[in-house]
Amino acid sequence: MVKPLEPSVLRWGIIGPGRIAGEFAKSLIAVDGAVLYAVASRDSARAEKFARDHCAAVHYDSYHALLEDPRVDAVYIATPHRFHYQQARDSLLAGKPVLCEKPMTVNAREARELIILARASNIFLMEAMRTRYLPAYQEVRRWLDIGKIGTIEKVTSSFGFEFPRDLQDRLLSHELAGGALLDLGVYNLSMSQWVFAQQPESFSIEGVLGDTRVDEHDEATMVYQGGRSSTFTISMTTRLDNDLTIHGSAGRITVHPMFWNATRATLYTHDGLTGQEETRTVSRELRATGMEYEIEEAVRCIRQGLIESPQMPLRDTLHTMTLMDQMRSAMGLTYTFE
């Protein structure tokens, strides 16, 4: 643990002013004690426009210029996957706490190196997995912890849309580490891990590689200790149900679409002895875009001098990256720059 920060407004710098960075900026407004201070892009005009649109005090045309600014207290990285490792590494070396958009890196080797650096430097590092912090999931966690659905047996989930087929888009770009698994499936994997709190003993996956040599549609099953399982389908070519259901011996919990940024969850229970059934739906509206809760956690940890979040520990990020490496290998997908 490092020395906690003195009470003040935490000034954030954004690297990569794209769509997801815009959501981050909107969510910052809903977070007490935090403000958007700086934004950096290699495109100066783009950085200037983003700063103007989101009331950032300064903008830079290089990432290193932002990192050299002593007034930047923490960095949010929102660039394409391929660039996460180097930008997070540079940020840590500059002494800046890092919240990095998912997936934290392209592979487990990169993630492991960042984790080692963060721990050696006593600097906060966290993967931005918003789903774990959403209010609806806090209720789901409570239901699981008090045993409302009995023994957890299975998780089923899907994440899929028919995205516009733009071969230049980062989602389909091999050189930017595109593909369904890293961009969509990371949510299914992370939340399966959140439910079972362990790594699977085995898995199977079938992936469809498209013209740009990235996976566009995947179906996978992970088997955990005791025969429990998690099955998911992800797609960039087909709209799916986009929900997540946790099945137990005494009922089930369904997190409604879009499960990765959900506001509603329904508990279905049944009593095997009396035959009594119960259905209860909770609705937990978001204060902004949904990213505000992960930002609050990052701010809390940074202020307390922590180097990782108990709700999204670095080991979980590493385990998910390791599993995605194995899944990509099984599909025959290796990025040429790895």
C-alpha positions in Angstrom: 0.0 0.0 0.0 1.2 3.5 -0.8 0.5 6.7 1.1 -3.2 7.7 0.7 -3.9 10.9 -1.2 -4.9 14.0 0.6 -8.6 14.8 0.2 -9.0 16.8 -3.0 -10.5 16.5 -6.5 -8.8 13.6 -8.4 -7.8 14.9 -11.8 -8.2 12.3 -14.6 -6.4 12.3 -17.9 -7.8 10.3 -20.8 -5.6 8.6 -23.4 -7.7 7.9 -26.6 -10.7 10.2 -27.1 -13.1 7.7 -28.7 -16.7 6.7 -28.1 -16.0 4.8 -24.8 -13.9 7.7 -23.6 -17.0 9.9 -24.1 -19.0 7.6 -21.8 -16.2 7.8 -19.3 -16.3 11.6 -19.4 -20.1 11.7 -19.0 -19.9 9.3 -16.0 -17.2 11.4 -14.3 -19.7 14.2 -13.9 -21.7 11.8 -11.6 -18.7 11.0 -9.4 -17.9 13.1 -6.4 -14.3 14.2 -6.0 -13.2 13.5 -9.5 -13.0 15.6 -12.7 -11.8 15.3 -16.2 -8.7 17.4 -16.5 -6.8 16.4 -19.6 -7.2 14.4 -22.8 -4.5 13.2 -25.3 -4.6 12.0 -28.9 -2.1 11.8 -31.7 -4.7 13.8 -33.6 -4.5 17.3 -32.1 -7.8 18.4 -33.5 -9.6 15.4 -32.2 -8.1 16.0 -28.7 -9.1 19.6 -28.8 -12.7 18.8 -29.8 -13.0 16.2 -27.1 -11.7 18.6 -24.5 -14.1 21.3 -25.6 -17.1 18.9 -25.7 -16.4 17.5 -22.2 -14.9 20.5 -20.5 -11.4 19.2 -20.0 -8.9 21.9 -18.9 -6.1 20.9 -21.3 -5.5 18.7 -24.3 -2.3 17.2 -25.8 -1.3 15.8 -29.1 0.9 13.2 -27.5 0.4 10.7 -24.8 3.8 11.4 -23.2 2.9 15.1 -22.8 -0.2 14.1 -20.8 1.9 11.7 -18.7 4.5 14.4 -18.0 1.8 16.8 -16.6 2.2 16.7 -12.8 -1.5 17.8 -12.4 -2.8 14.5 -13.9 -3.5 12.3 -10.9 -4.8 9.2 -12.7 -5.0 7.9 -16.3 -7.9 6.2 -18.1 -6.8 4.3 -21.2 -9.4 4.0 -24.0 -7.4 3.2 -27.1 -7.7 -0.1 -29.2 -6.6 -3.2 -27.4 -3.2 -3.5 -29.1 -2.0 -0.2 -27.5 -3.1 -0.9 -24.0 0.1 -2.6 -22.8 2.5 0.1 -23.9 0.3 3.0 -22.7 -0.4 1.4 -19.4 3.3 0.6 -18.9 4.3 4.2 -19.8 1.7 5.5 -17.4 2.9 3.3 -14.5 6.5 4.3 -15.2 5.4 7.9 -15.0 3.9 7.2 -11.6 0.3 7.5 -12.7 -2.5 5.2 -11.4 -4.1 3.4 -14.3 -7.7 2.4 -15.1 -7.4 0.5 -18.4 -10.3 -0.4 -20.6 -11.0 -4.1 -21.0 -9.3 -6.2 -22.0 -6.3 -4.8 -20.1 -4.0 -6.3 -22.7 -4.0 -8.5 -25.8 -2.5 -11.5 -24.0 -1.5 -12.9 -20.6 2.2 -12.2 -21.0 1.5 -8.5 -21.3 -0.9 -8.5 -18.4 1.6 -10.3 -16.2 4.3 -7.7 -17.0 2.0 -4.8 -16.1 0.9 -6.5 -12.9 4.5 -7.1 -11.9 5.4 -3.5 -12.7 2.4 -2.1 -10.8 3.2 -4.1 -7.7 6.9 -3.3 -7.8 6.1 0.4 -8.2 3.2 0.4 -5.6 1.0 2.1 -8.2 -2.7 1.4 -8.7 -3.8 -0.7 -11.7 -7.3 -1.9 -12.6 -9.1 -3.3 -15.6 -12.2 -1.4 -16.4 -14.8 -4.1 -16.1 -17.9 -2.0 -15.3 -20.3 -4.9 -15.0 -18.9 -6.0 -11.6 -19.8 -2.7 -10.0 -23.3 -2.1 -11.4 -26.1 -1.7 -8.7 -28.1 -4.5 -10.2 -25.2 -6.9 -9.7 -24.8 -5.9 -6.1 -28.3 -7.3 -5.6 -27.4 -10.4 -7.5 -24.4 -10.8 -5.3 -26.6 -10.6 -2.2 -29.0 -13.2 -3.6 -26.1 -15.6 -4.3 -24.4 -15.0 -0.9 -27.6 -15.8 1.1 -28.3 -18.9 -1.0 -31.5 -17.8 -2.6 -31.0 -20.2 -5.6 -29.3 -22.9 -3.7 -26.1 -24.4 -5.1 -24.9 -22.7 -8.2 -24.9 -25.2 -11.1 -24.6 -23.3 -14.4 -24.3 -19.9 -16.1 -25.6 -19.2 -19.5 -25.0 -15.9 -21.4 -24.8 -14.3 -24.8 -23.5 -11.1 -26.3 -24.2 -10.5 -29.9 -25.2 -7.9 -32.5 -25.1 -7.6 -36.2 -22.4 -4.9 -36.4 -22.0 -2.9 -39.6 -19.5 -4.8 -41.7 -16.7 -2.1 -41.9 -13.5 -4.0 -42.6 -11.6 -0.9 -41.4 -13.3 -0.8 -38.0 -11.2 -1.8 -35.0 -13.7 -4.7 -34.2 -12.6 -6.5 -37.4 -9.0 -5.3 -37.5 -6.4 -8.0 -37.0 -3.7 -5.4 -36.5 -5.7 -3.8 -33.7 -6.4 -7.1 -32.0 -10.1 -7.1 -32.9 -12.5 -10.0 -32.7 -15.5 -11.1 -30.7 -13.6 -12.8 -27.8 -11.5 -9.9 -26.7 -14.1 -7.3 -27.3 -17.3 -9.1 -26.2 -16.5 -12.4 -24.6 -14.3 -10.8 -22.0 -17.6 -9.8 -20.3 -18.9 -13.4 -20.3 -15.7 -14.8 -19.0 -15.2 -12.2 -16.3 -18.7 -12.5 -15.0 -18.5 -16.4 -15.0 -15.4 -16.0 -12.9 -17.3 -13.5 -10.7 -20.0 -16.2 -10.1 -17.8 -19.2 -9.6 -14.7 -17.5 -8.1 -12.4 -20.0 -9.7 -10.8 -21.0 -13.0 -12.5 -23.7 -15.1 -11.0 -27.1 -15.2 -11.5 -27.5 -18.9 -13.2 -25.7 -21.9 -14.3 -26.2 -25.4 -14.8 -23.5 -28.0 -15.8 -23.2 -31.7 -15.0 -19.9 -33.4 -15.6 -18.6 -36.9 -12.7 -16.6 -38.3 -13.7 -14.1 -40.9 -12.0 -12.4 -43.9 -9.8 -10.2 -41.6 -8.6 -13.2 -39.6 -10.4 -12.4 -36.4 -13.1 -14.4 -34.7 -16.6 -13.1 -35.5 -18.8 -15.7 -33.8 -17.8 -18.0 -30.9 -19.6 -20.6 -28.8 -17.9 -21.9 -25.7 -18.4 -24.1 -22.7 -16.3 -24.0 -19.5 -16.5 -26.8 -17.0 -15.7 -26.1 -13.3 -15.1 -28.2 -10.3 -18.0 -30.5 -9.5 -19.3 -30.5 -13.1 -20.6 -27.0 -12.9 -20.5 -25.1 -16.2 -20.7 -21.8 -18.0 -21.8 -21.7 -21.6 -21.8 -18.5 -23.8 -22.3 -17.4 -27.3 -20.8 -14.2 -28.7 -21.3 -12.7 -32.1 -20.5 -9.7 -34.3 -22.8 -11.0 -37.1 -26.0 -12.0 -35.2 -28.2 -10.3 -32.6 -28.5 -12.6 -29.6 -30.6 -12.5 -26.4 -27.8 -10.5 -24.6 -28.8 -11.7 -21.1 -27.1 -13.8 -18.4 -28.7 -16.5 -16.3 -27.3 -18.1 -13.2 -29.0 -21.5 -12.6 -29.1 -23.1 -9.1 -30.6 -26.1 -7.3 -33.4 -24.0 -6.0 -34.0 -21.4 -8.7 -32.3 -19.1 -11.1 -31.3 -15.4 -11.5 -31.6 -13.7 -14.9 -29.8 -10.4 -15.5 -31.8 -8.8 -18.3 -30.3 -7.3 -21.5 -27.9 -5.8 -21.9 -26.3 -7.9 -19.2 -22.9 -6.1 -19.3 -24.6 -2.8 -18.4 -27.9 -4.0 -16.9 -30.3 -2.2 -14.7 -32.7 -5.2 -14.1 -32.4 -8.6 -12.6 -35.1 -11.2 -11.8 -34.9 -13.9 -9.1 -36.9 -17.1 -9.7 -37.1 -19.5 -6.8 -38.9 -22.8 -6.0 -39.3 -24.8 -2.9 -38.9 -28.5 -3.7 -40.9 -29.5 -0.6 -43.8 -27.2 -0.7 -43.8 -26.4 -4.4 -44.0 -22.7 -3.6 -42.5 -20.4 -6.3 -41.4 -16.8 -6.1 -40.5 -14.3 -8.7 -38.9 -11.0 -7.8 -37.5 -8.3 -10.2 -35.3 -5.5 -9.0 -34.5 -2.4 -11.1 -31.5 -0.3 -10.3 -31.2 2.7 -12.6 -27.8 4.1 -13.6 -26.8 7.6 -12.5 -25.0 8.1 -15.8 -23.7 5.7 -18.4 -22.8 2.9 -16.0 -19.1 3.6 -15.9 -19.5 5.8 -12.8 -19.4 2.9 -10.4 -16.1 1.5 -11.6 -14.7 5.1 -11.5 -15.9 5.5 -7.9 -14.1 2.2 -7.0 -10.9 3.4 -8.7 -11.1 6.7 -7.0 -11.7 5.0 -3.6 -8.7 2.7 -4.1 -6.4 5.4 -5.2 -7.3 7.7 -2.3 -6.7 4.8 0.1 -3.4 4.0 -1.3 -4.4 0.6 -2.7 -2.7 -0.9 -5.8 -5.7 -3.0 -6.9 -9.4 -3.3 -6.4 -10.8 -6.1 -4.1 -13.8 -6.3 -6.5 -11.6 -6.6 -9.6 -8.3 -8.0 -8.3 -5.4 -8.2 -10.7 -5.3 -12.0 -10.5 -8.8 -12.1 -12.0 -7.6 -10.1 -14.9 -4.6 -12.3 -15.4 -6.8 -15.5 -15.2 -9.2 -14.2 -17.8 -6.4 -13.2 -20.1 -4.8 -16.6 -19.7 -8.1 -18.3 -20.6 -8.6 -16.1 -23.6 -5.1 -17.0 -24.8 -6.0 -20.7 -24.6 -9.3 -20.1 -26.3 -7.7 -18.2 -29.1 -5.1 -20.9 -29.5 -7.8 -23.5 -29.8 -9.5 -21.4 -32.5 -6.2 -20.9 -34.4 -6.1 -17.2 -33.8 -2.8 -15.6 -33.1 -2.2 -11.9 -33.9 0.8 -11.4 -36.1 2.3 -8.8 -33.9 2.3 -11.0 -30.7 
